[in-house]
């Protein structure tokens, strides 16, 4: 989930009574005015203090204003690439972008079905079952992740999902060493925050499970357990992430929840 999606998600889920809702409203209405501006410019545009802008950026999941601004600028400058539904180098092979999307999606799903490692999926479920305190650090909001969390909770485990990077980093500082963290790390573009989170988990000795869409991802070196697939580095990869989450959830429920009924 990139900076613009985080901003939109916050705007869609915040209350109109929330002081930060109006900040999100103004920023979204004036995206073309945000690049290369200072925190003072943003504060003046939103008619709030600079400290409010700083806190707002932290609510977006960033450590400070500069980190949020730089990623948002990157998204705005490269929106046609970051928001691509199908690989650019494959679209011209089809009559339309819509047909390209559906055909490539079908091919990708067929490929998942042919190459899914069910033994590794079961191993993931077994590792989850060995831990009582579990955290999920997703890269976005997904019903599949929520369903896995629900199955873990129903089996008597303390499971929580945290979306924002600063919340995740703060959580790591208080987690007991026998906890487990399942983190999704899309490899669309390397993010410093992912490396910081994974290094913090490794330094604390907390068991880490990594899901990523590249078998050559730099994130894999931090993982105690990992599941990697070679994705196409577009939004199509989200389907594979969701499928893997669903299979882990189904397997866990079958082995550790339904047998207790």
N, C-alpha and C positions, 0 to 999 in steps of 0.2 A: 504494500500500500504506500503510494508516494504522497508527497506533501499536499498536493491539491485534493486527493481523495480523502486524506485525513481531515482537511479543512471542511470539505463538503459533509463528511460523516458527522463531524461535530455540529455543524450547522443544522443538519437534519434531525439530530437527536437531542439538542439542547433546548431548554425551556426559554420561551420569550422573556421570562422574568430573570433569566441568568444574565448577569452583567456582561459576560463574554459573548453572548449570542449576537449582540449588536456589533461587536468587533468583527465577528465572522461575516456578518451580513455586509458590512462596509467593505471588507477586504475582497469578498467575492464579487461585489459590484464594481470594484475598481482594480481588477487584476493587472490591467495594463499600466497602472501607475505605481506598482509595487517594486519592480526591479530597480536596482541601483539607488534605492532610497535608504535613508537612515532610520533608526528606531524613532527618532524625533519626528521624522516625516510621517511615519505610520501613526504615531500617537496623535499628531495634529489632524491627520485624515479621519481618524476614528473618534476624535474629540475625547481622548482619554489620556491618562498619564503614561509615561514610558514604563513604569513599573507594571502597569496593567498589561501592556504589550508583552513584557517579559514573561509574566505569569501565563498569559494566553499561549505563548509559544511552548511553554512547558506543558500546558494542558494538551497541546497537539502531539506531545511525545518527544519533544526536542529539548536539549539541555539549555539552550539560550536562543536569543533572537537571531544571531548570525547563522546558527546551524539551520534554523527553520527557513530563514530568508534565502540562504544559498540553495537549499534543496528545492524550494518553491520556484526560484529563478530557473533552476535546471529543468524543472518540469515544464514551465511556461515556454522555455526556449526549445525544448525537445518534445513537446506534447505529441506531435505526430508519430514519434518513435515509441515513447513510453506508453502511449495509449493504443498501440497497435494490437489489433485482434489476431492478425495472421502475420507470419513472417513476410517481410516486404519482398524478399527475393523469390517468393513463390506465388504472389498474387497475380502476376502477369500471365501465369499458366492457365488461368480460369477466366470465364466470361464476365465475372463480376466479383467484387469484394465479398458480397454475401455468399456466393457459391464457393469461393475460396475458403471462407471461414467454415462453412458446413462440411466441406470435403476434408479439409485438413483436420478439423475436429474429429470426424469419423475415423480418419486414418490414425490419429493419435490415440483414440480410445481403443481401437483394434490392437494397436501396438502395446498399450497398457495390458490388455487382456492376455496377449501372447507372452509378455515378459514379466508380469508381476511375480514377485518372489514370495509365495505364500509361507514358506518356512521362516523367512525374515519377518513377515507380518506377525506370525504367531510368536516369534521370539520377542518382538516389541511388546505384544500383549502380556507375555510372561514376565518381562522385566517390569512393566507397569504394576503387575500384580504383586511384585516383591516390595513395593514401596507404599507407605501410608500417606506421605505428604508429596503431592504432585502439583507442579505448575505447568501451564501451557502458555507459551509466549508466541502467539500467532502473528503473522505479518498483516493480517486483516481480520475482518469479522466474517465468520462462516458458521452456518448451522451445523456443519459436520463437526467442527471443533466443539461446539456447545453440546452436541449429542455425546461425544466422547467424555466430556466433563461430567455430563449427567450420569453416564454409566459408571464412571469412577466414584461419584458421590453415592450412588445407589448401592455400590458394593462396600460402602463404609469408609472410603478413603477421603482425605481432605484434599480436594482438587479445586484449583482456582485458575482462571485465565486472565492475564494482564496484557493489555494492548500497547500502552504507552511505554516508550523506552525508559524514561526516568523512573516510572513506577516499577518497571522490571529490574532496573539497577538497584533501586532501594530495596526491593524484595529480596534480591540475592544476598544483600548484607545481613538479612535477618533469618534466612533459611537455615534450618539445621543441616548438618553434613549428610544425613541419611535421606534427604529429600531428592526428588528427581525432577528435572526440567525438560520438557519436550518443546523444542523451538523450531519453527519453520523459517528457513533462510533462503528466500528466492534469490537466484544468482543473476537477476536481470541487470543489476548494477551493484558493485560492491559498496556496502555501507559501513562506515566507521563504527556506527552504533552496534551492528551485529558483532563485529570483532571485539568491541569493548565488552559486550555482554558475555560472549563465549569465553573470553580470557578471564573475566571475573569469576565465572562458574568454575573454570578449570583451576584457578588459583585457590578457590575455596574448597576444592575437592568434591563438588556436588555432581552427582551423576547427570550426564547430559545426553539427550537424544536429539539428533539433528535430522530434519527432513529438508532436502534441497534438490533443485532441478538441474544439477550438474554433477556428473561423476568425478569431475576434476575441480570441484569447488574448494576455495581456500578455507571454507568453514569446516570442512571435514576433519582437519587436523585437531580440532578442539573436542570432537565427539567421542564419547564412550561407546555409543551405539548410533548408527546412522542408516538412513535409507535415502539413496540418491538415484535419480533418473535423469536421462539426457533429454531435457525439454527443448522447446523452440524459443525460449526467452521472450514470450509474449503472454498476453492474458490467457491464452489457451492452457498454459501450464497450471493455472488455478484449478482446472478440472482434475488434473492428475493429483495435485495436493489434496483436493477434497476426496477423491477416490481412495487415496492411501489412508486418510483420516477415517473414512467410513469403514474400510476393511479392518483397520486396527480396532475400531470401536465394536464392530460386529464380532470379531474374534474374541475380544475381551469379554463381551457380554455373554457369548456362548460358553466360554470356559469358566468364567468366574462370577457370573450373575445369574444366568438362567439355571445353572445346576443347583443353586441354593433355594430355588422356589419350591 
